[in-house]
Amino acid sequence: MQNAKQLIFILLVLLLIIANTEVLAKSTDLKVLMVVSGYGQQQGKEAPGYEFNEFAKAYLVFKHNNLLVDIASPQGGSVEADRYDPSKLYNQEVLTDPSIMAKLDNTLSTAQLTADDYAGVFIVGGKGAMFDLPKDTSLQQIIADIYQQQGIVAAVCHGPAALVDVKLADGSYLVANKAVNGFTNQEENLFGTKWMKDFAFMLEDKLVERGGKFQSSDIMLEHVAVEERLITGQNPSSTVVVATELVKSLGIKPKPLASYEDDRTLGLIAQLLGGDLNAVQALKNAPDQYNIKFVGMYGYQYLEKAKSQQEYQHALTLMTLAQVAMNNPKLEVQIAKAQHKIGDKHAAADTLNKILATKPDFKPALDMLSTLSL
């Protein structure tokens, strides 16, 4: 009798081990399709491509969580990335991964894909996505099929351009009546002017036209919208969160990843713009954890769109934090403009005079100083 009980116990343990092994196998067998623009791969002419930074960050999230990955583009084959920094840690990790680089060098064409192979699709951004992805009917069908078979659809930055003409079986647009976002009109006007004149549409406008409930955060700050298996991110800083939300939507508990300097820096900026002055002290306490020059450049751009006294002050705070590290007369003039906008003409004049003490012929400083009535 005792032997029989022991045998039953052993069998139960074996069954539990087998069951757990099957669950693990199923989670590690899940495959995600990553889609990149192939528009940059044009002979004899400059053309925008996909964002390697976004590809790298998203891929590393999927790899870290044991997801299989295929890469596709509208035409298949080789694809061209926009200019990027290969020394970034996340880019280095991907560039030295021969298996994924081989797939990136020979992408699948969207016409040869089968939706049943994928638990989700992640569409990488980059200006090229505005040109070829919206026109790809094969891609539209794959996205619709993955979504309708209860899969996850995710896109970041300009990647949501691939969604604007995706229709479901009932004839409705995929994005209709869903929270959605992507690169905003404001961001485009500040950072996308080189190619914007060639766009067939503005992404924010088209998503709204298709019935999407567009939402966003301040320029270049992380924002992710999640609704009904649709996950969209506003800009490059949203990439990791979009990829992580896709992992979570597949029923997998995401493994923690080390944060990246650029994402930490934008997170700090978001804290400051939200009124958390502890962010200033955090930067001063650990400057090596952040990109101080990026803080200054953000403040420079932020002043260009600022409309309130609070926003002028935020821009001034950001630029002042980076003032010494950057030591740039153009930034100094922008600081003077911010000081002027908050009503401190004397501080603005002092800033301009300090520039002219070392650069007496610096025209932007001379021009602005001549307009100040003290």
C-alpha positions as CSV (number, residue, x, y, z in Angstrom):
1,M,0.0,0.0,0.0
2,Q,2.8,2.4,1.0
3,N,4.6,1.6,-2.3
4,A,1.4,2.4,-4.3
5,K,1.2,5.8,-2.6
6,Q,4.8,6.6,-3.3
7,L,4.3,5.6,-6.9
8,I,1.2,7.8,-7.2
9,F,3.2,10.7,-5.7
10,I,6.1,10.3,-8.1
11,L,3.7,10.2,-11.0
12,L,2.0,13.4,-9.9
13,V,5.4,15.1,-9.6
14,L,6.3,14.0,-13.1
15,L,3.0,15.2,-14.5
16,L,3.6,18.7,-12.9
17,I,7.1,18.8,-14.3
18,I,5.9,17.9,-17.8
19,A,3.1,20.5,-17.5
20,N,5.4,23.2,-16.5
21,T,7.9,22.3,-19.2
22,E,5.1,22.5,-21.8
23,V,4.0,26.0,-20.5
24,L,7.7,27.1,-20.7
25,A,8.0,25.7,-24.2
26,K,4.9,27.5,-25.3
27,S,6.1,30.9,-23.9
28,T,9.5,30.5,-25.6
29,D,8.0,29.4,-28.9
30,L,6.0,32.6,-29.3
31,K,7.1,34.6,-32.2
32,V,6.9,38.4,-32.9
33,L,7.0,40.0,-36.3
34,M,9.1,43.2,-36.5
35,V,8.4,45.4,-39.5
36,V,10.8,48.0,-40.8
37,S,10.6,50.4,-43.7
38,G,12.5,49.5,-46.8
39,Y,12.2,53.0,-48.3
40,G,15.7,54.0,-47.5
41,Q,17.1,51.3,-49.8
42,Q,16.9,53.3,-53.0
43,Q,19.6,53.4,-55.6
44,G,21.2,56.8,-56.4
45,K,19.1,59.0,-54.2
46,E,18.8,60.0,-50.6
47,A,15.8,58.6,-48.9
48,P,14.7,58.2,-45.2
49,G,14.8,54.7,-43.7
50,Y,13.9,53.1,-40.4
51,E,15.2,54.0,-36.9
52,F,17.9,51.5,-35.8
53,N,17.7,52.8,-32.2
54,E,14.0,51.8,-32.0
55,F,14.7,48.5,-33.7
56,A,17.5,47.7,-31.3
57,K,15.7,48.6,-28.1
58,A,12.5,46.7,-29.0
59,Y,14.4,43.6,-30.2
60,L,16.4,43.5,-27.0
61,V,13.2,43.5,-25.0
62,F,11.9,40.6,-27.0
63,K,15.2,38.7,-26.9
64,H,15.5,39.2,-23.1
65,N,12.0,37.7,-22.7
66,N,12.7,34.7,-24.9
67,L,10.5,35.6,-27.8
68,L,11.4,34.5,-31.3
69,V,11.6,37.3,-33.9
70,D,11.2,37.6,-37.7
71,I,11.9,40.8,-39.6
72,A,9.9,41.9,-42.6
73,S,9.8,44.9,-44.9
74,P,7.5,45.7,-47.9
75,Q,9.9,44.5,-50.5
76,G,12.1,42.1,-48.4
77,G,15.8,41.8,-48.6
78,S,18.3,44.5,-47.5
79,V,17.0,47.6,-45.7
80,E,18.6,50.9,-44.9
81,A,18.6,52.6,-41.5
82,D,18.7,56.3,-40.9
83,R,21.9,57.7,-39.4
84,Y,22.5,56.3,-35.8
85,D,25.2,56.1,-33.2
86,P,26.7,52.5,-33.3
87,S,28.5,53.2,-30.0
88,K,25.2,53.2,-28.0
89,L,25.2,50.1,-25.8
90,Y,21.9,48.9,-27.1
91,N,23.0,49.3,-30.7
92,Q,26.3,47.6,-30.0
93,E,24.5,44.6,-28.5
94,V,22.4,44.2,-31.7
95,L,25.2,44.9,-34.1
96,T,27.2,42.1,-32.5
97,D,24.3,39.6,-32.6
98,P,25.0,37.6,-35.9
99,S,21.6,35.9,-35.9
100,I,19.4,39.0,-35.8
101,M,21.8,40.9,-38.1
102,A,21.5,38.2,-40.7
103,K,17.7,38.6,-40.6
104,L,18.0,42.3,-40.8
105,D,20.2,42.1,-43.8
106,N,17.7,39.8,-45.6
107,T,14.3,40.8,-44.4
108,L,11.2,38.8,-45.3
109,S,8.8,40.4,-47.7
110,T,5.4,41.2,-46.2
111,A,3.7,39.3,-49.2
112,Q,5.2,36.0,-48.0
113,L,4.0,36.2,-44.4
114,T,1.4,34.0,-42.7
115,A,-0.4,35.6,-39.8
116,D,-0.8,32.3,-38.0
117,D,3.0,32.3,-37.4
118,Y,2.9,35.3,-35.1
119,A,1.5,36.2,-31.7
120,G,2.2,39.9,-32.3
121,V,3.6,42.5,-34.7
122,F,5.8,45.4,-33.8
123,I,6.2,48.2,-36.4
124,V,9.4,50.2,-36.1
125,G,9.4,53.9,-36.8
126,G,11.6,56.2,-38.8
127,K,10.6,58.7,-41.5
128,G,10.7,56.0,-44.1
129,A,7.7,54.4,-42.5
130,M,5.6,57.4,-43.8
131,F,6.4,56.5,-47.4
132,D,6.2,52.7,-48.0
133,L,4.3,51.2,-45.0
134,P,0.9,52.9,-45.5
135,K,0.8,51.7,-49.1
136,D,1.6,48.0,-48.4
137,T,-1.6,46.1,-48.7
138,S,0.1,42.8,-47.8
139,L,1.2,44.5,-44.5
140,Q,-2.3,45.8,-43.9
141,Q,-3.7,42.3,-44.2
142,I,-1.1,40.8,-41.9
143,I,-1.8,43.4,-39.3
144,A,-5.5,42.9,-39.5
145,D,-5.2,39.1,-39.4
146,I,-2.9,39.1,-36.4
147,Y,-5.2,41.4,-34.5
148,Q,-8.4,39.4,-35.4
149,Q,-6.8,36.2,-34.3
150,Q,-6.3,37.8,-30.8
151,G,-2.7,38.8,-31.5
152,I,-1.1,42.0,-30.4
153,V,-0.4,45.0,-32.7
154,A,2.2,47.5,-31.6
155,A,3.9,50.4,-33.3
156,V,6.1,53.3,-32.3
157,C,6.9,56.8,-33.5
158,H,6.2,56.9,-37.2
159,G,5.4,53.2,-37.2
160,P,1.6,53.8,-36.7
161,A,1.6,55.1,-40.3
162,A,1.3,51.4,-41.2
163,L,-2.1,51.3,-39.3
164,V,-3.9,54.2,-41.0
165,D,-5.5,52.1,-43.7
166,V,-5.8,48.8,-41.8
167,K,-9.4,47.6,-41.8
168,L,-11.0,44.8,-39.9
169,A,-13.4,42.2,-41.3
170,D,-16.4,44.4,-40.4
171,G,-15.0,47.2,-42.6
172,S,-14.0,49.5,-39.6
173,Y,-10.6,50.9,-39.3
174,L,-8.4,49.2,-36.7
175,V,-7.7,52.5,-34.9
176,A,-11.3,53.7,-34.9
177,N,-12.6,54.5,-31.4
178,K,-9.3,53.4,-29.8
179,A,-6.7,55.3,-27.8
180,V,-3.8,55.8,-30.2
181,N,-0.7,58.0,-30.6
182,G,2.4,58.4,-32.7
183,F,4.8,61.2,-33.7
184,T,2.8,64.4,-33.2
185,N,2.3,67.4,-35.5
186,Q,4.2,69.5,-33.0
187,E,7.2,67.1,-33.0
188,E,7.1,66.9,-36.8
189,N,7.2,70.7,-37.1
190,L,10.2,70.9,-34.8
191,F,12.2,67.8,-35.8
192,G,10.9,66.5,-39.1
193,T,11.0,69.4,-41.5
194,K,13.5,67.8,-43.9
195,W,11.0,65.2,-45.2
196,M,7.6,66.5,-44.0
197,K,7.0,68.4,-47.3
198,D,7.0,65.0,-49.0
199,F,4.6,63.2,-46.7
200,A,1.2,62.2,-48.1
201,F,-0.3,63.1,-44.7
202,M,0.5,64.1,-41.2
203,L,0.4,61.1,-38.9
204,E,-1.5,62.7,-36.1
205,D,-4.1,64.1,-38.4
206,K,-4.6,60.9,-40.3
207,L,-5.0,58.8,-37.1
208,V,-7.7,61.3,-35.9
209,E,-9.3,61.2,-39.4
210,R,-9.6,57.4,-39.1
211,G,-11.4,57.7,-35.8
212,G,-8.5,57.2,-33.4
213,K,-8.6,58.9,-30.0
214,F,-5.3,60.6,-30.3
215,Q,-3.4,61.3,-27.1
216,S,0.1,62.5,-26.4
217,S,2.7,64.0,-24.0
218,D,5.1,66.9,-24.4
219,I,7.6,66.8,-27.3
220,M,9.8,63.7,-27.4
221,L,8.7,62.5,-24.0
222,E,7.5,58.9,-23.5
223,H,3.8,58.3,-24.1
224,V,2.2,54.9,-24.7
225,A,-1.5,54.2,-25.5
226,V,-2.8,50.7,-24.8
227,E,-6.3,49.6,-25.8
228,E,-7.8,46.3,-27.0
229,R,-4.5,44.7,-28.1
230,L,-3.4,47.8,-29.8
231,I,-0.3,49.5,-28.4
232,T,1.2,52.7,-29.8
233,G,4.1,54.9,-28.7
234,Q,4.6,58.5,-29.5
235,N,8.3,58.8,-30.2
236,P,11.7,57.0,-29.8
237,S,11.7,57.4,-26.1
238,S,8.5,55.3,-25.9
239,T,10.1,52.3,-27.6
240,V,11.0,50.2,-24.6
241,V,7.7,50.7,-22.9
242,V,5.8,49.8,-26.1
243,A,7.8,46.6,-26.5
244,T,7.4,45.7,-22.9
245,E,3.6,46.3,-23.1
246,L,3.5,43.8,-26.0
247,V,5.4,41.2,-23.9
248,K,2.9,41.8,-21.0
249,S,-0.1,41.5,-23.4
250,L,1.2,38.0,-24.4
251,G,0.8,36.9,-20.8
252,I,4.5,37.0,-20.0
253,K,5.8,38.8,-16.9
254,P,8.6,41.0,-18.4
255,K,12.1,40.6,-17.0
256,P,13.6,43.8,-15.8
257,L,16.1,45.5,-18.1
258,A,18.8,48.0,-17.3
259,S,17.7,51.5,-18.3
260,Y,19.5,53.5,-21.1
261,E,21.0,56.9,-20.6
262,D,18.8,58.6,-23.2
263,D,15.6,57.2,-21.7
264,R,16.7,58.1,-18.2
265,T,17.5,61.7,-19.4
266,L,14.0,62.1,-21.0
267,G,12.4,60.6,-17.9
268,L,14.2,63.2,-15.8
269,I,13.0,66.0,-18.2
270,A,9.4,64.7,-17.9
271,Q,9.7,64.9,-14.1
272,L,10.9,68.5,-14.2
273,L,8.2,69.5,-16.7
274,G,5.7,67.9,-14.4
275,G,6.8,70.2,-11.6
276,D,9.0,67.8,-9.7
277,L,12.0,69.9,-8.7
278,N,13.7,66.9,-7.2
279,A,14.7,66.1,-10.8
280,V,17.1,69.0,-10.7
281,Q,18.8,67.7,-7.7
282,A,18.9,64.2,-9.1
283,L,20.8,65.5,-12.1
284,K,23.3,67.4,-9.9
285,N,23.8,64.4,-7.7
286,A,24.5,61.9,-10.5
287,P,25.4,63.8,-13.7
288,D,27.1,60.8,-15.2
289,Q,23.8,58.9,-15.3
290,Y,22.3,61.4,-17.7
291,N,23.1,63.2,-21.0
292,I,23.5,66.7,-19.8
293,K,23.9,68.2,-23.3
294,F,20.7,66.6,-24.3
295,V,19.0,68.4,-21.4
296,G,20.2,71.7,-22.8
297,M,19.2,70.9,-26.4
298,Y,15.7,69.9,-25.1
299,G,15.4,73.2,-23.3
300,Y,16.4,75.0,-26.5
301,Q,13.7,73.3,-28.5
302,Y,11.2,73.5,-25.7
303,L,11.4,77.3,-25.7
304,E,10.5,77.3,-29.4
305,K,7.1,76.0,-28.6
306,A,6.6,77.5,-25.2
307,K,3.6,79.7,-24.7
308,S,3.2,80.3,-21.0
309,Q,5.3,81.8,-18.2
310,Q,5.7,78.4,-16.7
311,E,6.9,76.9,-19.9
312,Y,9.4,79.7,-20.4
313,Q,10.7,79.0,-16.9
314,H,10.9,75.3,-17.6
315,A,12.9,75.9,-20.8
316,L,15.2,78.3,-18.9
317,T,15.8,75.7,-16.1
318,L,16.7,73.0,-18.6
319,M,19.1,75.2,-20.5
320,T,20.7,76.6,-17.4
321,L,21.4,73.1,-16.1
322,A,23.5,72.4,-19.3
323,Q,25.0,75.9,-19.7
324,V,28.4,75.1,-18.4
325,A,28.7,71.7,-20.0
326,M,27.7,72.9,-23.4
327,N,29.5,76.3,-23.4
328,N,27.7,77.2,-26.6
329,P,26.9,80.8,-27.6
330,K,23.7,79.8,-29.5
331,L,22.4,78.2,-26.3
332,E,23.4,81.3,-24.3
333,V,21.3,83.5,-26.7
334,Q,18.4,81.2,-26.2
335,I,18.8,81.5,-22.5
336,A,18.7,85.2,-22.8
337,K,15.5,84.9,-24.8
338,A,14.0,82.8,-22.1
339,Q,15.1,85.4,-19.4
340,H,13.5,88.1,-21.5
341,K,10.2,86.2,-21.9
342,I,9.9,85.8,-18.1
343,G,10.4,89.5,-17.8
344,D,14.0,89.6,-16.5
345,K,15.6,92.0,-19.1
346,H,18.6,92.7,-16.9
347,A,19.5,89.0,-16.7
348,A,19.1,88.7,-20.4
349,A,21.4,91.7,-21.0
350,D,24.0,90.2,-18.6
351,T,23.9,86.9,-20.4
352,L,24.4,88.6,-23.8
353,N,27.2,90.8,-22.6
354,K,29.0,87.7,-21.2
355,I,28.8,86.2,-24.7
356,L,30.1,89.4,-26.3
357,A,33.0,89.6,-23.8
358,T,34.5,86.5,-25.5
359,K,32.8,86.8,-28.9
360,P,32.4,90.5,-29.6
361,D,31.2,90.0,-33.2
362,F,28.6,87.3,-32.4
363,K,25.7,88.8,-34.4
364,P,22.7,87.0,-32.7
365,A,23.9,88.4,-29.4
366,L,24.5,91.9,-30.8
367,D,21.1,91.9,-32.5
368,M,19.2,90.8,-29.5
369,L,21.0,93.2,-27.2
370,S,20.1,96.1,-29.5
371,T,16.4,95.3,-29.1
372,L,16.4,95.4,-25.2
373,S,15.2,98.6,-23.7
374,L,16.5,98.7,-20.2
